[in-house]
Amino acid sequence: MTNRTRTDVLLLVGFCAFLFFYGLGAFGLIGADEPRYAQVAREMLDRHDWITPVLGGHPWLEKPPLYYWQATLAYSVFGVSDTAARIPSAIDATLLVIAVYLFFRRFRRGVEVDAALITASCAGIIGYARAASMDMLLAATFSIGMLAWWAWRESASRIYLAAFYVCMGLGMLAKGPVAPFLAAAVIVLFALAAHEARLIVRTLWIPGIVLFCAIALPWYVAVQVRNPEFFREFILQHNLARFSTNLYHHPEPFWYYVPVAALALVPWIVFVLAAFVESLRVWWVERKSGTGDLPLQFRMFACCWLVVPILFFSISQSKLPGYILPAIPAGAVLLSDYLLKQSEQEMPIAKWMAILHAVVACAPIVPAVLISFVVTQRRLPSGRPLLIALSVAVVLCIAISATLLGRAHLRMLRFVTLIPVVLAVAAGLKLGTTAIDQKLSTRPLAVELASVETHKLPLAVCGASREIEYGLAFYRDQTIARYESGNVPAGEHLLVTPPAWKENVTQATAGRRVSFLGHYAPQDVDYYWVASAKANL
């Protein structure tokens, strides 16, 4: 191993360890999805069942099993915890960064470290690398597959094409048919843009298709045999109906993913847009002269890869931010190849671009420093705290702008941009974990409930959010009954409910002894002890 390689490895290990793994369990699982997916993996582990995902003892067929398998293995090694539930995504993000590094080292030597660190430091990658969900897994398998496909396209080595099919098979196990569908759309769009329709046919390699089927199909066949309702629930409801209707109540405007993608590409979005526009401009000028320029073709491929997921999910009637995560590595890859060209030509940075990039890169420092207030009050504070945060961001912004406009130009872009990224992540973890934990996670509430029990009791909710229901199900490792669904436990139990639902609780528990135990202020819910129905007979 050369000194340069050793330095590269240390850089990548250090940044991935900090950006993806450090403080992974500093706050509890948040939202409805994180605790739900974590609990499904736990129940699969408890049942020693690698086929049927289970939640609350019942089949949960919304998603394929690859994340659950990863989390199950993490639980087996580290024990069941919120940290272990997030480790798979952190590992997936690290593998993606390594793949980007190896790809550029082999095919675009000179910016391999930049490419890897740009990928690692995108806001969307950092965020979802710290989440117990399938989004990072899909993004990693899909993106590594896209890089493998281009490696085959450029080298003609079928080992890369085989790797592409392996990744598509894993993507099929990560989140369903969306992975091979998006890959096909990207390849077709690029082939048409490059006037190489034969690429489509050449990609359909029979040994690769067999390899894809050998990886993806056994679980689909097994789960369908064991659960005849799987096709209806997974394919018809959670893929086709989710895409074509607002069945799951996530409506957003058509343009929703444009700002989402821009935010996910922070702090690099300014240069990504510059690379995208420049690549399209050059392609348009040179389109009649053939497509022999491999660097230009690669940038066009990255543009197709960036655009296709955004357009596809923009058409969908159900939109969530994580859906377009597979597009984000494309922006990093496109920018890295653009920087390689610019650095070779030693082109200076436009003044407006340097300043705008510095502003975008430093802007996250403000909410990161004030994150505790943002989470609890849902707005930025006024006065001295805001002034201090703005001062730090402005000083750093000036320093970055001056550096980029100096003689170093693009050679210092990676270094100066990573400084605010590291500061923002560090500030968020140092200053915001308590507020996030108390306001957005049920971990502290579960601790409070355990403190008032003499023995573990069943738990019910009434009027509480899905986030509270699924969070408590994970942290207490029990099925949560819901009063509104008519599921009122007959035995002694605890009840969590917002104060506004007190009348509903009174009606549902008529004739039973009910004792108020406390109020959890951060999420504005009360908790009660409810006596057994038989105790009042």
KANORUR-V924877 format. One record per backbone hydrogen bond with DSSP energy under -0.5 kcal/mol. CO is the residue of the C=O (numbers start at 1). NH is the residue of the N-H. Records with the same first field share a line. If there is no record, write none. Layout:
CO=NH  NH
This chain:
2=6
3=7
4=8
5=9
6=10
7=11
8=12
9=13
10=14
11=15
12=16
13=17
14=18
15=19
16=20  21
17=21  22
21=24
23=26
29=442
30=34
32=36
33=37
34=38
35=39
36=40
37=41
38=42
39=43
40=44
41=45
42=46
43=47
44=48  49
45=48
48=50
51=53
53=60
55=58
58=55
59=61
65=69
66=70
67=71
68=72
69=73
70=74
71=75
72=76
73=77
74=78
75=79
81=85
82=86
83=86  87
84=88
86=90
87=91
88=92
89=93
90=94
91=95
92=96
93=97
94=98
95=99
96=100
97=101
98=102
99=103
100=104
101=105
102=106
103=107
104=108
108=111
111=115
112=116
113=117
114=118
115=119
116=120
117=121
118=122
119=122
122=126
123=127
124=128
125=129
126=130
127=130
128=131
131=133
134=138
135=139
136=140
137=141
138=142
139=143
140=144
141=145
142=146
143=147
144=148
145=149
146=150
147=151
148=152
149=153
150=154
151=155
152=156
156=158
157=160  161
158=162
159=163
160=164
161=165
162=166
163=167
164=168
165=169
166=170
167=171
168=172
169=173
170=174
171=175  176
172=176
173=66
176=179
177=181
178=182
179=183
180=184
181=185
182=186
183=187
184=188
185=189
186=190
187=191
188=192
189=193
190=194
191=196
192=195
196=199
197=200  201
198=202
199=203
200=204
201=204
203=205
204=206
205=209
206=210
207=211
208=212
209=213
210=214
211=215
212=216
213=217  218
216=220
217=221
218=222
219=223
220=224
221=225
222=226
223=227
227=230
229=233
230=234  235
231=235  236
232=237
233=238
235=239  240
236=241
237=242
239=243
240=244
241=245  247
243=317
246=249
250=319
253=256
254=257
255=258  259
256=260
257=261
258=262
259=263
260=264
261=265
263=266
264=124
265=268
266=123
268=272
269=273
270=274
271=275
272=276
273=277
274=278
275=279
276=280
277=281
278=282
279=283
280=284
281=285
282=286
283=287
286=289
287=290
292=294
293=297
294=298
295=299
296=300
297=301
298=302
299=303
300=304
301=305
302=306
303=307
304=308
305=309
306=310
307=311
308=312
309=313
310=314
311=315
312=315  316
320=323
321=324
322=325
323=326
324=327  328
325=328  329
327=330  331
328=331  332
329=333
330=334
331=335
332=336
333=337
334=338
335=339
336=340
337=341
338=342
339=343
340=344
341=345
342=346  347
350=354
351=355
352=356
353=357
354=358
355=359
356=360
357=361
358=362
359=363
360=364
362=365  366
363=366  367
364=368
365=369
366=370
368=371
370=374
371=375
372=376
373=377  378
374=378
383=387
384=388
385=389
386=390
387=391
388=392
389=393
390=394
391=395
392=396
393=397
394=398
395=399
396=400
397=401
398=402
399=403
400=404
401=405
402=406
403=406  409
406=409
408=411
409=412
410=413  414
412=416
413=417
414=418
415=419
416=420
417=421
418=422
419=423
420=424
421=425
422=426
423=427
424=428
425=429
426=430
427=431
428=432
429=433
432=436
433=437
434=438
435=439
436=440  441
437=441
440=31
442=446
443=447
444=448
445=449
446=450
447=451
448=452
449=452
450=453
458=494
459=481
460=496
461=483
462=498
465=469
466=470
467=471
468=472
469=473
470=474
471=475
472=476
473=477  478
479=459  481
481=461
482=485  487
483=486
486=488
487=489
490=533
492=458
493=530
494=460
495=528
496=462
497=526
498=501
499=502
501=505
502=506
503=507
504=508
505=509
507=510
509=512
513=531
515=529
518=527
519=521
520=523  524  525
521=524
525=520
526=497
527=517  518
528=495
529=515
530=493
532=535
533=536
534=537
